[in-house]
Amino acid sequence: MKRITVLLAEDHMIVREGFRKLLAAEDDIEVVGEAQTGRQAVALAKKLRPAVVVMDIAMPLLNGLEATRQIRKTIPGTKVLILSAHSDDAYVEQAIAFGAVGFLLKQTSSHDLSRGIREAQNGNTFFSPSIARRLHDQKMPAGRAALRKKVACLSSREMEVLQLIAEGKANKQTAAELGISIKTVEKHRQNLMAKLNIHEISGLTRYAIAAGIIESSVQLTIR
């Protein structure tokens, strides 16, 4: 029997170990790699070509939403299943917009996790029951639809810069993290402000939180 290969992307080791042990009990699922940052998840996905990536959202360096978009763009055969502690509409909607095939809560049962992986492998969508009900019952408000549309118009590099700005990184730190010049960072920031019609750092941070790009607890200082 051919196993479903899985990459686990989660920044907390103890949580990652728990997922790995749960999946080890499944005869048809094999964890072939683990990542603790979004950037590492993208690199390992390119290297390992897993059938499914189980992706957390709130990760350092590159959040799970943008990592999902990059993986889906470069490795379309790999499916991404979001596994998060948060079920806010903004997170779910952005995950779908960026190519995730499902969204599970971390408190989900091991049965739902393994079932979600199998459904993703088969090209189907899968959501935790509470999220599935909400998606079925709710119509997306115009405000959130506009928010989702704005985020989708940002390039991958702009999303990376936005996350680092929202995490409180200065231009010099952002430049070093991304391997680009400070001048290029400033240009990306100008483009972000123009596209989003936001003209202060604190506004970009609030936007990143509202759009599900970072958690509110991640950002420590607003300059």
Contacts in CASP RR format, 6 or more apart in sequence:
PFRMAT RR
TARGET T0000
AUTHOR 0000-0000-0000
METHOD contacts of the structure
MODEL  1
MKRITVLLAEDHMIVREGFRKLLAAEDDIEVVGEAQTGRQAVALAKKLRP
AVVVMDIAMPLLNGLEATRQIRKTIPGTKVLILSAHSDDAYVEQAIAFGA
VGFLLKQTSSHDLSRGIREAQNGNTFFSPSIARRLHDQKMPAGRAALRKK
VACLSSREMEVLQLIAEGKANKQTAAELGISIKTVEKHRQNLMAKLNIHE
ISGLTRYAIAAGIIESSVQLTIR
1 27 0 8 1.000
1 28 0 8 1.000
3 27 0 8 1.000
3 28 0 8 1.000
3 29 0 8 1.000
3 30 0 8 1.000
4 28 0 8 1.000
4 29 0 8 1.000
4 30 0 8 1.000
4 51 0 8 1.000
4 52 0 8 1.000
4 117 0 8 1.000
4 118 0 8 1.000
4 121 0 8 1.000
5 30 0 8 1.000
5 32 0 8 1.000
5 48 0 8 1.000
5 49 0 8 1.000
5 50 0 8 1.000
5 51 0 8 1.000
5 52 0 8 1.000
6 23 0 8 1.000
6 29 0 8 1.000
6 30 0 8 1.000
6 31 0 8 1.000
6 32 0 8 1.000
6 33 0 8 1.000
6 50 0 8 1.000
6 51 0 8 1.000
6 52 0 8 1.000
6 53 0 8 1.000
6 54 0 8 1.000
6 117 0 8 1.000
7 31 0 8 1.000
7 32 0 8 1.000
7 33 0 8 1.000
7 34 0 8 1.000
7 35 0 8 1.000
7 41 0 8 1.000
7 44 0 8 1.000
7 45 0 8 1.000
7 48 0 8 1.000
7 50 0 8 1.000
7 52 0 8 1.000
7 53 0 8 1.000
7 54 0 8 1.000
8 16 0 8 1.000
8 19 0 8 1.000
8 20 0 8 1.000
8 31 0 8 1.000
8 33 0 8 1.000
8 34 0 8 1.000
8 35 0 8 1.000
8 54 0 8 1.000
9 34 0 8 1.000
9 35 0 8 1.000
9 36 0 8 1.000
9 38 0 8 1.000
9 40 0 8 1.000
9 41 0 8 1.000
9 53 0 8 1.000
9 54 0 8 1.000
9 55 0 8 1.000
9 56 0 8 1.000
9 59 0 8 1.000
9 64 0 8 1.000
9 67 0 8 1.000
10 16 0 8 1.000
10 19 0 8 1.000
10 34 0 8 1.000
10 35 0 8 1.000
10 36 0 8 1.000
10 54 0 8 1.000
10 56 0 8 1.000
10 59 0 8 1.000
10 83 0 8 1.000
11 36 0 8 1.000
11 37 0 8 1.000
11 56 0 8 1.000
11 58 0 8 1.000
11 59 0 8 1.000
11 60 0 8 1.000
13 36 0 8 1.000
15 56 0 8 1.000
15 106 0 8 1.000
16 34 0 8 1.000
16 36 0 8 1.000
19 31 0 8 1.000
19 54 0 8 1.000
19 83 0 8 1.000
19 113 0 8 1.000
20 31 0 8 1.000
20 34 0 8 1.000
22 110 0 8 1.000
22 113 0 8 1.000
22 114 0 8 1.000
23 29 0 8 1.000
23 31 0 8 1.000
23 113 0 8 1.000
23 114 0 8 1.000
23 117 0 8 1.000
24 31 0 8 1.000
25 110 0 8 1.000
26 114 0 8 1.000
28 118 0 8 1.000
29 114 0 8 1.000
29 117 0 8 1.000
29 118 0 8 1.000
32 48 0 8 1.000
32 50 0 8 1.000
33 44 0 8 1.000
33 48 0 8 1.000
33 50 0 8 1.000
35 41 0 8 1.000
35 43 0 8 1.000
35 44 0 8 1.000
36 59 0 8 1.000
37 59 0 8 1.000
37 60 0 8 1.000
37 61 0 8 1.000
37 62 0 8 1.000
38 59 0 8 1.000
38 60 0 8 1.000
38 61 0 8 1.000
38 62 0 8 1.000
38 63 0 8 1.000
38 64 0 8 1.000
38 66 0 8 1.000
38 67 0 8 1.000
39 61 0 8 1.000
39 62 0 8 1.000
39 67 0 8 1.000
40 61 0 8 1.000
41 53 0 8 1.000
41 55 0 8 1.000
41 59 0 8 1.000
41 62 0 8 1.000
41 64 0 8 1.000
41 67 0 8 1.000
41 71 0 8 1.000
42 62 0 8 1.000
42 67 0 8 1.000
42 70 0 8 1.000
42 71 0 8 1.000
42 74 0 8 1.000
45 53 0 8 1.000
45 71 0 8 1.000
45 74 0 8 1.000
45 75 0 8 1.000
45 78 0 8 1.000
46 74 0 8 1.000
46 75 0 8 1.000
49 75 0 8 1.000
49 78 0 8 1.000
50 78 0 8 1.000
51 78 0 8 1.000
51 79 0 8 1.000
51 120 0 8 1.000
51 121 0 8 1.000
52 78 0 8 1.000
52 79 0 8 1.000
52 80 0 8 1.000
52 81 0 8 1.000
52 117 0 8 1.000
52 120 0 8 1.000
52 121 0 8 1.000
53 68 0 8 1.000
53 71 0 8 1.000
53 78 0 8 1.000
53 79 0 8 1.000
53 80 0 8 1.000
53 81 0 8 1.000
54 81 0 8 1.000
54 83 0 8 1.000
54 113 0 8 1.000
54 117 0 8 1.000
55 64 0 8 1.000
55 67 0 8 1.000
55 68 0 8 1.000
55 80 0 8 1.000
55 81 0 8 1.000
55 82 0 8 1.000
55 83 0 8 1.000
55 100 0 8 1.000
56 64 0 8 1.000
56 82 0 8 1.000
56 83 0 8 1.000
56 84 0 8 1.000
57 63 0 8 1.000
57 64 0 8 1.000
57 65 0 8 1.000
57 82 0 8 1.000
57 84 0 8 1.000
57 86 0 8 1.000
57 91 0 8 1.000
57 95 0 8 1.000
57 212 0 8 1.000
57 215 0 8 1.000
58 64 0 8 1.000
58 84 0 8 1.000
58 86 0 8 1.000
58 214 0 8 1.000
58 215 0 8 1.000
58 218 0 8 1.000
59 67 0 8 1.000
60 167 0 8 1.000
61 177 0 8 1.000
62 70 0 8 1.000
62 160 0 8 1.000
62 163 0 8 1.000
63 163 0 8 1.000
63 212 0 8 1.000
63 213 0 8 1.000
63 214 0 8 1.000
64 82 0 8 1.000
65 91 0 8 1.000
65 94 0 8 1.000
65 95 0 8 1.000
65 98 0 8 1.000
65 159 0 8 1.000
65 212 0 8 1.000
65 213 0 8 1.000
66 98 0 8 1.000
66 156 0 8 1.000
66 159 0 8 1.000
66 160 0 8 1.000
66 163 0 8 1.000
66 213 0 8 1.000
68 80 0 8 1.000
68 82 0 8 1.000
68 95 0 8 1.000
68 98 0 8 1.000
68 99 0 8 1.000
68 100 0 8 1.000
69 98 0 8 1.000
69 99 0 8 1.000
69 156 0 8 1.000
69 159 0 8 1.000
70 156 0 8 1.000
71 78 0 8 1.000
71 80 0 8 1.000
72 78 0 8 1.000
72 80 0 8 1.000
72 98 0 8 1.000
72 99 0 8 1.000
73 156 0 8 1.000
79 101 0 8 1.000
79 120 0 8 1.000
79 121 0 8 1.000
79 123 0 8 1.000
80 99 0 8 1.000
80 100 0 8 1.000
80 101 0 8 1.000
80 102 0 8 1.000
80 120 0 8 1.000
81 100 0 8 1.000
81 101 0 8 1.000
81 102 0 8 1.000
81 103 0 8 1.000
81 104 0 8 1.000
81 116 0 8 1.000
81 117 0 8 1.000
81 120 0 8 1.000
81 126 0 8 1.000
82 91 0 8 1.000
82 95 0 8 1.000
82 100 0 8 1.000
82 102 0 8 1.000
82 103 0 8 1.000
82 104 0 8 1.000
83 104 0 8 1.000
83 105 0 8 1.000
83 106 0 8 1.000
83 108 0 8 1.000
83 113 0 8 1.000
84 91 0 8 1.000
84 103 0 8 1.000
84 104 0 8 1.000
84 105 0 8 1.000
84 106 0 8 1.000
85 105 0 8 1.000
85 106 0 8 1.000
85 107 0 8 1.000
86 215 0 8 1.000
87 103 0 8 1.000
87 105 0 8 1.000
87 128 0 8 1.000
87 130 0 8 1.000
87 131 0 8 1.000
87 134 0 8 1.000
88 212 0 8 1.000
89 134 0 8 1.000
89 138 0 8 1.000
89 140 0 8 1.000
89 144 0 8 1.000
90 144 0 8 1.000
90 147 0 8 1.000
90 210 0 8 1.000
90 211 0 8 1.000
90 212 0 8 1.000
91 103 0 8 1.000
91 212 0 8 1.000
92 103 0 8 1.000
92 127 0 8 1.000
92 131 0 8 1.000
92 134 0 8 1.000
92 135 0 8 1.000
93 140 0 8 1.000
93 144 0 8 1.000
93 148 0 8 1.000
94 148 0 8 1.000
94 151 0 8 1.000
94 211 0 8 1.000
94 212 0 8 1.000
94 213 0 8 1.000
95 102 0 8 1.000
95 103 0 8 1.000
96 102 0 8 1.000
96 103 0 8 1.000
97 148 0 8 1.000
97 151 0 8 1.000
97 152 0 8 1.000
98 152 0 8 1.000
101 119 0 8 1.000
101 120 0 8 1.000
101 123 0 8 1.000
101 124 0 8 1.000
101 125 0 8 1.000
101 126 0 8 1.000
102 116 0 8 1.000
102 120 0 8 1.000
102 125 0 8 1.000
102 126 0 8 1.000
102 127 0 8 1.000
103 127 0 8 1.000
103 128 0 8 1.000
103 131 0 8 1.000
104 112 0 8 1.000
104 113 0 8 1.000
104 116 0 8 1.000
104 126 0 8 1.000
104 127 0 8 1.000
104 128 0 8 1.000
105 128 0 8 1.000
105 130 0 8 1.000
105 131 0 8 1.000
108 128 0 8 1.000
112 128 0 8 1.000
115 126 0 8 1.000
116 126 0 8 1.000
119 125 0 8 1.000
119 126 0 8 1.000
120 126 0 8 1.000
127 135 0 8 1.000
140 148 0 8 1.000
147 210 0 8 1.000
147 211 0 8 1.000
148 211 0 8 1.000
150 195 0 8 1.000
150 196 0 8 1.000
150 211 0 8 1.000
151 159 0 8 1.000
151 211 0 8 1.000
151 213 0 8 1.000
153 195 0 8 1.000
154 162 0 8 1.000
154 192 0 8 1.000
154 195 0 8 1.000
157 178 0 8 1.000
157 188 0 8 1.000
158 188 0 8 1.000
158 191 0 8 1.000
158 192 0 8 1.000
158 195 0 8 1.000
159 213 0 8 1.000
160 178 0 8 1.000
161 174 0 8 1.000
161 178 0 8 1.000
161 185 0 8 1.000
161 188 0 8 1.000
161 189 0 8 1.000
161 192 0 8 1.000
162 192 0 8 1.000
162 204 0 8 1.000
162 207 0 8 1.000
162 208 0 8 1.000
162 213 0 8 1.000
163 208 0 8 1.000
163 213 0 8 1.000
163 214 0 8 1.000
164 173 0 8 1.000
164 174 0 8 1.000
164 177 0 8 1.000
164 178 0 8 1.000
165 174 0 8 1.000
165 189 0 8 1.000
165 192 0 8 1.000
165 201 0 8 1.000
165 204 0 8 1.000
165 205 0 8 1.000
165 208 0 8 1.000
166 204 0 8 1.000
166 205 0 8 1.000
166 208 0 8 1.000
166 209 0 8 1.000
166 213 0 8 1.000
166 214 0 8 1.000
166 218 0 8 1.000
166 219 0 8 1.000
167 214 0 8 1.000
167 218 0 8 1.000
167 219 0 8 1.000
167 220 0 8 1.000
168 205 0 8 1.000
168 219 0 8 1.000
168 220 0 8 1.000
168 221 0 8 1.000
168 222 0 8 1.000
168 223 0 8 1.000
169 177 0 8 1.000
170 223 0 8 1.000
171 182 0 8 1.000
171 185 0 8 1.000
171 186 0 8 1.000
171 189 0 8 1.000
172 182 0 8 1.000
174 185 0 8 1.000
175 181 0 8 1.000
175 182 0 8 1.000
175 184 0 8 1.000
175 185 0 8 1.000
178 185 0 8 1.000
189 204 0 8 1.000
192 198 0 8 1.000
192 204 0 8 1.000
193 199 0 8 1.000
193 204 0 8 1.000
196 204 0 8 1.000
196 207 0 8 1.000
198 204 0 8 1.000
198 207 0 8 1.000
201 222 0 8 1.000
201 223 0 8 1.000
202 222 0 8 1.000
202 223 0 8 1.000
205 219 0 8 1.000
205 222 0 8 1.000
208 214 0 8 1.000
208 219 0 8 1.000
209 215 0 8 1.000
209 216 0 8 1.000
209 219 0 8 1.000
END
